[in-house]
Amino acid sequence: MAYPGDECQGDVSVRGMQTKTNNKVKITKQINLAQVDYIRIEGFEIANTNFNEGGIYIQEYNTTLHGKGIQIVNNYIHDCRRNDVNAVANGIFAMNVQDLLVENNEIYSNDSTGVIIGDIKAPTLTTQNVIVKGNYIHYNGQDGVHAEGGNITIENNRIGDQHHTDGHQDGIEIYGPNDGLVIRNNYVYDTTQNIYISSTYGSIKNIEILGNVTWTDEWASHNPAGIKIGPDIYSIEGVRVEGNTCFGGYNMIENVIGL
């Protein structure tokens, strides 16, 4: 049992229906949600971890039995560190899951990516039905949100201020297999590419990029793209780009393959 002001320094492996507090319990070890269903993590500060996968790690190893119904809501996830130069320390990493909600978290100052959804090298779309919504994601060492899978929605997030390392920090990066992707009403700013979609690792289809605002101030001298679609090593098809506002960079909308 944890009380306000407590700090948990041991390994955190969650088994139960709901784990909730009010941001006054600080966890300094990774939360591991491998092989669990219907878990809600709410109201924690998860910080200063020193583990290769960072703050919250969700992976179902048996890809025929997906982790289902996991919710990560109202947490502060920050300063997750790598303990090896070849390792990563993401705020949230989730692979082979279904019906995942990541909502209203602040995710910042992590050594690697803020939120990773799916697996760029998965032979099938093993991550399905994901919502990343209303989060504030900033000042991470690599991308803001990186996603592969089926029926993924990334909406109403504020993502930016990520240009301080050599980690090619994109705001929203899609780098492989997707079917049914919605990127909607996000505010993305000051990254090396604000919204970047490439089929380097697999085919992408049925994409909607709607109502986003992208801008660049601190990174403007590097001519970043507001929205960039391509290259298309695999196919990109069924793309809808509508109602976006892009300013402050050299190329507002670049390439746009698959319209």
LOTILUM-300841 format. One line per 4 residues: their letters; for each residue x, y, z of N, C-alpha, C, CB. Coordinates in steps of 0.02 Angstrom, whole numbers. Each point is the difference from the previous one (the first is absolute). Glycine has a CB too. Layout:
// residues N
a = X/Y/Z/X/Y/Z/X/Y/Z/X/Y/Z ~ ...
//
This chain:
// residues 259
mayp = 42/-60/0/-42/60/0/44/62/0/-92/-62/61 ~ 74/111/-101/38/63/-4/-43/57/26/66/-43/-99 ~ -32/89/134/-33/58/28/29/64/-31/-21/-62/108 ~ -16/118/-107/26/62/-27/68/17/29/-116/40/-16
gdec = 162/-22/-29/68/16/21/47/-59/-1/-49/88/68 ~ 23/-149/-76/43/-59/-3/39/-1/-65/-80/-63/73 ~ 137/30/-73/39/-11/-60/13/-75/-6/53/115/8 ~ -75/-143/-64/10/-72/-13/64/-9/-41/-125/-21/4
qgdv = 173/-17/23/63/-10/-34/10/-72/-23/46/93/68 ~ -91/-137/-51/7/-69/-20/-30/-12/-69/-3/-34/119 ~ 8/-29/-144/-30/-17/-64/-76/4/7/98/-75/-29 ~ -131/102/-23/-72/9/2/-31/-43/-55/11/118/46
svrg = -44/-171/-25/-35/-44/-47/-72/-1/22/103/-71/-23 ~ -149/94/-21/-68/13/20/-44/-60/-18/17/123/-16 ~ -57/-146/64/-50/-52/-11/-63/21/36/89/-92/-12 ~ -139/116/-22/-60/21/34/-43/42/-46/60/-3/108
mqtk = -117/25/-84/-46/37/-41/17/73/-7/-86/-80/34 ~ 108/113/20/12/72/-3/53/20/51/-118/19/-39 ~ 164/24/17/50/28/45/-4/75/-8/76/-102/-8 ~ -93/137/64/-15/71/-6/27/38/60/-102/-27/-65
tnnk = 128/86/52/20/45/54/-8/72/-25/82/-85/48 ~ -51/133/-16/-12/71/-17/65/37/-15/-101/-3/72 ~ 148/-30/-105/65/27/-20/46/13/60/-56/51/-98 ~ 37/-72/157/43/9/58/40/-62/17/-81/83/42
vkit = 70/-136/-80/41/-60/7/48/-2/-60/-91/-63/63 ~ 155/61/-48/51/2/-52/29/-70/-8/26/120/26 ~ -25/-142/-89/28/-66/-16/64/11/-38/-115/-54/-4 ~ 169/24/27/65/10/-31/26/-65/-32/24/91/82
kqin = -68/-138/-93/15/-60/-40/-53/-7/-53/57/-56/98 ~ -39/21/-152/-47/-10/-55/-62/-37/23/96/0/-79 ~ -155/22/55/-62/-38/9/-5/-50/-57/-57/96/60 ~ 52/-160/-45/-1/-53/-50/-70/-29/-3/123/-26/20
laqv = -155/35/-78/-68/-25/-10/-2/-57/-50/-43/113/27 ~ 96/-151/-31/2/-56/-47/-50/-53/20/121/22/-23 ~ -159/-45/-25/-46/-56/7/-54/13/53/93/-76/-34 ~ -124/135/30/-56/15/43/-56/30/-42/77/19/99
dyir = -138/-23/-74/-59/28/-32/-36/46/49/-11/-102/-74 ~ -23/152/46/-47/42/37/32/31/63/-93/-71/-43 ~ 145/109/31/36/36/53/-6/74/-14/82/-96/17 ~ -92/136/35/0/73/-6/54/27/48/-124/3/-31
iegf = 172/33/2/53/33/38/-16/75/0/88/-89/-30 ~ -105/117/88/-23/69/2/31/38/58/-107/-37/-53 ~ 132/97/38/18/47/51/68/-8/32/-117/6/20 ~ 164/-40/-53/67/-10/28/50/50/-29/-27/-121/15
eian = 80/131/21/61/30/-27/49/-57/-9/-20/114/55 ~ 42/-123/-117/47/-54/-17/61/34/-27/-92/-86/-25 ~ 147/83/62/56/44/-17/66/-31/22/-75/99/11 ~ 128/-75/-44/69/-17/19/13/-74/-2/1/100/72
tnfn = -34/-135/-118/14/-71/-6/68/-10/-33/-123/-26/-8 ~ 152/-31/19/65/-16/-29/-5/-71/-28/63/77/80 ~ -108/-85/-127/-14/-67/-29/-7/8/-75/-57/-40/107 ~ 77/-9/-144/8/9/-72/-63/19/-37/89/-82/8
eggi = -148/68/18/-61/16/-37/-39/57/32/-5/-118/-36 ~ 30/150/86/-29/62/24/-57/-6/49/33/43/-106 ~ -86/-1/98/-50/9/52/-52/-55/5/18/118/-16 ~ -60/-128/-35/-51/-52/0/12/-44/-61/-85/75/59
yiqe = 89/-139/-46/17/-50/-51/-57/-49/-6/124/12/23 ~ -154/-15/-83/-58/-45/-12/17/-44/-59/-83/85/46 ~ 89/-150/-35/12/-45/-56/-29/-68/15/104/62/-31 ~ -145/-85/-14/-24/-69/2/44/-41/-46/-120/37/25
yntt = 159/-82/4/49/-37/-39/-32/-51/-47/81/15/93 ~ -136/-43/-73/-37/-46/-43/-46/42/-44/6/-95/85 ~ 11/102/-148/-37/46/-44/-70/-25/-18/109/38/-45 ~ -126/-99/64/-68/-24/-11/-45/16/60/44/-91/-74
lhgk = -15/112/130/-37/18/60/19/70/20/-7/-121/38 ~ -28/170/-64/19/69/11/-21/25/69/-10/20/-123 ~ 51/25/152/-22/36/59/-57/46/-19/116/-5/50 ~ -170/5/-12/-61/36/-19/-21/49/54/-35/-98/-69
giqi = 5/153/47/-35/44/45/44/36/50/-95/-75/-14 ~ 155/95/-6/46/35/45/-10/75/-8/83/-95/-6 ~ -85/132/62/-9/72/-1/55/33/42/-125/-14/-15 ~ 157/65/-15/52/39/34/-24/72/-1/95/-80/-33
vnny = -114/106/90/-37/63/4/27/44/56/-102/-58/-45 ~ 112/122/29/14/51/51/64/-13/39/-122/17/9 ~ 174/-38/-43/65/-12/33/51/51/-23/-27/-122/9 ~ 78/132/32/61/37/-19/55/-51/-10/-35/105/64
ihdc = 63/-107/-125/52/-49/-16/60/38/-27/-86/-92/-26 ~ 141/92/62/55/44/-20/67/-26/26/-80/97/0 ~ 133/-73/-33/68/-14/20/15/-75/5/0/108/61 ~ -27/-146/-109/17/-71/-5/67/-6/-37/-123/-35/1
rrnd = 169/0/28/69/1/-25/22/-68/-26/25/91/82 ~ 22/-89/-128/32/-61/-25/57/-19/46/-32/28/-119 ~ 42/-92/130/59/-21/37/52/-32/-45/-72/-16/100 ~ 61/26/-166/47/-26/-49/-6/43/-63/-7/-119/46
vnav = 62/135/-78/-3/45/-58/-39/-30/-58/109/47/35 ~ -115/-113/-37/-37/-33/-54/-73/-15/19/107/-48/-39 ~ -127/67/99/-67/-14/24/-46/60/-15/46/-76/90 ~ -109/68/-71/-48/55/-7/-36/10/66/-15/-26/-123
angi = -13/86/131/-38/16/60/-60/42/-22/103/-4/76 ~ -157/-29/-96/-60/33/-23/-45/16/59/8/-59/-110 ~ -50/110/102/-50/12/51/-49/-58/6/12/123/-20 ~ -43/-141/-38/-46/-57/-3/18/-41/-61/-93/65/58
famn = 98/-130/-49/12/-47/-56/-56/-52/3/127/19/2 ~ -163/-28/-58/-56/-48/-1/1/-38/-66/-69/74/75 ~ 70/-141/-71/2/-41/-60/-43/-62/10/116/41/-27 ~ -149/-62/-27/-44/-59/2/-57/9/50/97/-72/-33
vqdl = -131/128/29/-55/14/45/-62/19/-40/80/37/90 ~ -137/-44/-58/-64/20/-30/-38/45/49/-5/-107/-69 ~ -30/156/42/-43/43/41/40/36/54/-96/-77/-22 ~ 147/114/0/43/37/45/-19/74/-1/94/-83/-19
lven = -97/114/78/-13/72/6/59/33/36/-126/-20/1 ~ 155/71/-33/52/42/32/-27/71/-1/97/-76/-37 ~ -118/102/94/-37/62/1/22/46/57/-96/-60/-51 ~ 104/123/34/9/54/48/62/-11/45/-123/17/-1
neiy = 176/-43/-28/63/-7/36/47/57/-21/-14/-126/7 ~ 60/144/37/56/43/-20/62/-43/-2/-53/104/52 ~ 85/-105/-111/56/-46/-13/57/41/-26/-77/-98/-25 ~ 132/103/63/51/48/-18/69/-19/28/-87/89/-4
snds = 138/-63/-30/70/-7/22/21/-73/8/-11/109/59 ~ -15/-153/-102/23/-69/-1/55/-7/-53/-114/-41/38 ~ 160/-6/-27/57/-5/-45/-19/-21/-71/68/-29/99 ~ -123/-7/-107/-19/-25/-66/-68/30/-20/64/-107/19
tgvi = -109/68/-45/-64/25/-26/-52/7/55/26/-54/-110 ~ -71/103/103/-53/9/49/-46/-60/3/7/122/-19 ~ -39/-140/-38/-47/-56/-3/16/-41/-63/-90/66/62 ~ 102/-130/-53/7/-47/-56/-57/-49/1/126/12/1
igdi = -162/-17/-57/-55/-46/-8/17/-48/-57/-85/85/43 ~ 83/-150/-31/10/-49/-52/72/-16/-13/-103/39/-50 ~ 114/-74/-6/66/-26/-17/10/8/-75/-1/-83/98 ~ 51/120/-118/11/13/-72/17/-64/-38/38/115/29
kapt = -14/-166/5/21/-61/-34/-48/-58/10/117/37/13 ~ -175/-24/16/-50/-53/11/-26/-24/-67/-31/49/111 ~ 26/-115/-122/-23/-26/-65/-74/14/-11/86/-89/7 ~ -125/98/45/-71/18/-6/-14/58/48/-32/-120/-33
lttq = -27/149/26/-18/57/43/-23/-27/67/-33/71/-100 ~ 81/-86/144/-15/-32/63/-23/49/54/84/-87/-29 ~ -80/151/15/-25/51/46/-61/32/-31/116/22/47 ~ -173/-23/-12/-63/20/-29/-40/43/48/-1/-105/-68
nviv = -36/154/40/-49/40/37/33/38/57/-88/-84/-29 ~ 126/135/10/39/40/49/-22/73/-7/99/-81/-5 ~ -107/114/62/-13/72/2/54/33/41/-126/-18/-12 ~ 160/67/-18/48/42/35/-29/70/-2/103/-73/-32
kgny = -126/98/89/-45/58/-1/15/48/58/-88/-72/-53 ~ 92/136/37/2/51/51/63/1/42/-120/-9/2 ~ 175/-16/-27/63/-2/37/43/61/-16/-5/-125/0 ~ 48/143/46/50/52/-10/67/-35/-1/-71/91/57
ihyn = 102/-93/-116/61/-40/-12/54/48/-24/-66/-106/-27 ~ 120/113/65/48/51/-18/70/-16/28/-92/85/-2 ~ 140/-59/-33/71/-1/19/26/-71/13/-16/113/49 ~ -5/-160/-93/27/-68/3/58/-6/-49/-113/-46/34
gqdg = 155/-5/-24/61/-6/-38/-9/-22/-72/54/-25/105 ~ -111/-7/-121/-13/-22/-68/-69/26/-22/73/-104/16 ~ -118/60/-36/-65/23/-26/-49/14/56/21/-66/-104 ~ -74/103/86/-55/10/47/-44/-61/4/2/122/-24
vhae = -34/-140/-33/-40/-62/-5/22/-37/-62/-99/53/58 ~ 111/-118/-50/19/-44/-55/-50/-58/0/126/32/6 ~ -158/-46/-63/-55/-49/2/-2/-44/-62/-63/80/70 ~ 51/-144/-59/-17/-48/-53/-54/-47/26/117/6/-48
ggni = -165/-23/4/-53/-46/20/-63/13/-40/49/-6/114 ~ -105/-16/-87/-64/8/-32/-48/40/42/18/-108/-58 ~ -54/154/26/-50/41/33/31/39/59/-89/-82/-34 ~ 138/123/18/33/42/50/-23/72/-11/101/-77/6
tien = -120/109/49/-20/70/-2/46/41/45/-120/-32/-24 ~ 149/85/-4/43/46/37/-32/68/-5/107/-67/-24 ~ -136/91/79/-40/61/-6/5/44/63/-77/-62/-75 ~ 71/127/62/-4/50/53/60/-1/47/-123/-10/-6
nrig = 181/-7/-22/62/2/40/39/64/-15/4/-126/-1 ~ 35/146/50/49/54/-10/68/-32/3/-76/89/52 ~ 113/-84/-108/64/-36/-7/52/49/-27/-60/-110/-21 ~ 116/117/56/50/45/-28/60/13/45/-91/50/-61
dqhh = 128/2/40/61/20/33/49/-58/4/-64/85/67 ~ 73/-118/-124/43/-59/-4/49/9/-58/-90/-75/50 ~ 143/111/-36/51/12/-52/69/7/31/-87/56/-72 ~ 95/-79/134/60/14/39/51/-56/-3/-70/69/74
tdgh = 55/-126/-108/49/-55/-6/10/-14/-74/-34/-50/112 ~ 76/0/-127/10/-22/-69/-43/-62/-15/117/47/1 ~ -171/-56/37/-42/-60/-7/-54/4/-52/23/-19/116 ~ -19/68/-163/-50/7/-53/-70/2/31/76/-59/-82
qdgi = -89/109/120/-60/3/41/-61/25/-40/72/21/100 ~ -112/-67/-124/-62/18/-34/-56/7/52/37/-60/-106 ~ -87/102/89/-57/6/45/-42/-63/1/-1/123/-21 ~ -29/-139/-37/-36/-63/-9/34/-37/-57/-111/49/41
eiyg = 136/-108/-28/36/-39/-51/-35/-67/-11/109/56/31 ~ -123/-70/-95/-26/-65/-21/52/-29/-48/-123/35/13 ~ 147/-94/2/57/-25/-39/-12/-70/-28/74/68/72 ~ -135/-91/-66/-12/-67/-25/-74/-17/0/112/-33/40
pndg = -129/-31/-36/-67/-24/-16/-55/32/41/53/-106/-32 ~ -103/133/-4/-58/30/31/-60/-10/-45/71/84/59 ~ -129/-94/-29/-63/-2/-36/-54/32/44/34/-106/-64 ~ -60/163/42/-51/34/39/30/47/51/-73/-97/-16
lvir = 116/144/-7/35/47/43/-33/68/-4/108/-63/-15 ~ -123/93/73/-29/67/3/47/44/41/-119/-45/-11 ~ 142/100/-19/40/51/35/-40/64/-3/113/-56/-29 ~ -142/76/86/-52/51/-2/7/51/57/-76/-84/-54
nnyv = 73/147/35/-5/55/49/57/1/50/-123/-6/-13 ~ 183/-10/-10/59/4/42/35/67/-12/13/-125/-2 ~ 23/147/52/40/62/-3/73/-23/5/-92/75/52 ~ 128/-71/-108/68/-29/-3/49/55/-20/-46/-114/-31
ydtt = 98/123/70/43/58/-11/73/-16/18/-97/75/24 ~ 141/-41/-59/72/-1/14/28/-71/8/-13/110/54 ~ 4/-150/-107/33/-65/-6/35/-2/-68/-86/-57/77 ~ 127/6/-88/37/-2/-62/-46/-11/-60/99/-44/62
qniy = -153/6/-53/-56/-4/-48/-63/-8/43/71/-53/-95 ~ -118/95/84/-56/1/47/-45/-61/-7/4/125/-3 ~ -27/-140/-57/-38/-61/-12/34/-36/-59/-111/50/43 ~ 137/-109/-31/41/-35/-50/-26/-71/-8/101/71/29
isst = -118/-89/-91/-26/-66/-15/41/-32/-55/-116/36/34 ~ 145/-93/-20/41/-37/-48/-18/-74/3/94/85/10 ~ -93/-118/-67/-14/-72/-2/64/-40/-4/-110/23/-56 ~ 160/-3/90/66/-33/-2/-5/-73/19/54/109/26
ygsi = -96/-126/23/-2/-69/25/-64/-37/-16/75/37/90 ~ -122/-7/-126/-61/-35/-17/-52/46/-30/23/-80/91 ~ -74/51/-122/-51/38/-36/-45/39/48/3/-86/-90 ~ -25/144/65/-43/44/39/-61/17/-43/99/49/65
knie = -158/-54/-35/-60/17/-38/-54/27/48/27/-89/-86 ~ -72/127/55/-57/28/36/22/47/56/-65/-103/-28 ~ 94/159/7/27/50/46/-41/64/-5/116/-50/-9 ~ -132/80/66/-31/66/1/42/46/43/-115/-49/-16
ilgn = 134/106/-12/39/51/36/-42/64/-2/114/-52/-30 ~ -148/67/85/-54/49/-1/8/51/56/-75/-87/-49 ~ 71/150/32/-8/53/49/59/10/47/-117/-24/-7 ~ 176/3/-13/58/10/42/31/69/-11/21/-123/-3
vtwt = 13/148/53/39/61/-5/73/-17/12/-99/72/39 ~ 142/-55/-87/72/-10/9/35/67/-11/-8/-121/-38 ~ 59/132/79/39/61/-10/71/-10/25/-105/70/11 ~ 149/-29/-35/70/-4/18/28/69/13/13/-104/-69
dewa = 20/111/125/33/62/19/74/-14/13/-109/46/50 ~ 123/-83/3/68/-14/20/38/-41/-52/-37/4/118 ~ 2/-44/-157/32/-45/-48/-7/25/-72/-22/-96/78 ~ -2/156/-86/-18/24/-67/59/3/-47/-90/66/52
shnp = 150/-52/-27/58/6/-44/18/-66/-34/41/91/74 ~ -68/-148/-50/14/-65/-30/-53/-21/-51/59/-31/105 ~ -107/75/-117/-51/-12/-52/-38/-66/10/71/66/-78 ~ -101/-75/136/-37/-62/12/-66/-2/-38/53/-8/113
agik = -78/-51/-125/-65/-9/-32/-55/5/51/52/-72/-89 ~ -107/104/71/-59/-1/42/-32/-69/-2/-19/122/-20 ~ 2/-145/-41/-26/-68/-12/40/-29/-58/-117/30/43 ~ 146/-87/-32/38/-34/-54/-23/-72/-5/100/75/19
igpd = -118/-95/-80/-22/-69/-13/44/-30/-54/-119/28/32 ~ 155/-79/-15/49/-32/-44/69/6/30/-71/26/-100 ~ 119/-66/77/-1/-43/-60/-44/-62/9/115/40/-25 ~ -131/-70/-33/-45/-57/-1/37/-63/-21/-97/76/-27
iysi = 139/-101/70/35/-63/-14/-51/-56/-7/102/39/63 ~ -151/-41/-18/-60/-41/-10/-56/47/-21/37/-87/86 ~ -96/61/-98/-54/42/-27/-29/46/54/-26/-90/-83 ~ 4/149/60/-39/46/40/-61/18/-42/103/47/63
egvr = -163/-59/-36/-60/12/-39/-58/20/45/40/-82/-87 ~ -87/116/57/-60/20/37/14/54/51/-44/-113/-17 ~ 79/167/-4/19/54/46/-48/59/-9/121/-37/-3 ~ -145/63/58/-42/61/0/34/52/45/-107/-68/-20
vegn = 124/126/-9/31/55/36/-46/60/-7/119/-44/-19 ~ -147/68/74/-52/51/-5/-1/44/63/-68/-76/-74 ~ 62/141/63/-13/47/55/58/11/47/-115/-35/-9 ~ 177/21/-13/59/11/42/28/70/-9/26/-123/-6
tcfg = 6/149/57/34/64/-3/74/-10/16/-106/61/33 ~ 149/-44/-80/72/-10/8/36/66/-14/-9/-122/-33 ~ 51/143/80/38/61/-12/66/-1/38/-108/63/-17 ~ 155/-22/-8/64/7/33/56/-42/-28/-63/28/99
gynm = 48/-76/-142/52/-42/-31/6/15/-74/-21/-89/85 ~ 70/59/-117/11/13/-71/-51/-38/-42/122/18/22 ~ -133/-83/-7/-48/-41/-36/-60/-13/45/93/-53/-69 ~ -148/85/55/-59/-9/42/-27/-71/-6/-27/123/-12
ienv = 14/-144/-51/-22/-68/-13/44/-27/-56/-121/25/36 ~ 155/-80/-23/51/-25/-45/-15/-71/-23/84/74/56 ~ -72/-88/-120/-9/-65/-32/-73/-19/-5/111/-34/44 ~ -143/15/9/-70/-21/3/-14/-54/-53/-33/114/43
igl = 61/-172/-32/-12/-58/-42/-64/-35/24/125/-14/-21 ~ -162/-13/-25/-57/-43/16/-67/35/2/79/-65/63 ~ -84/128/-84/-64/34/-2/-47/-32/-51/58/106/35
//
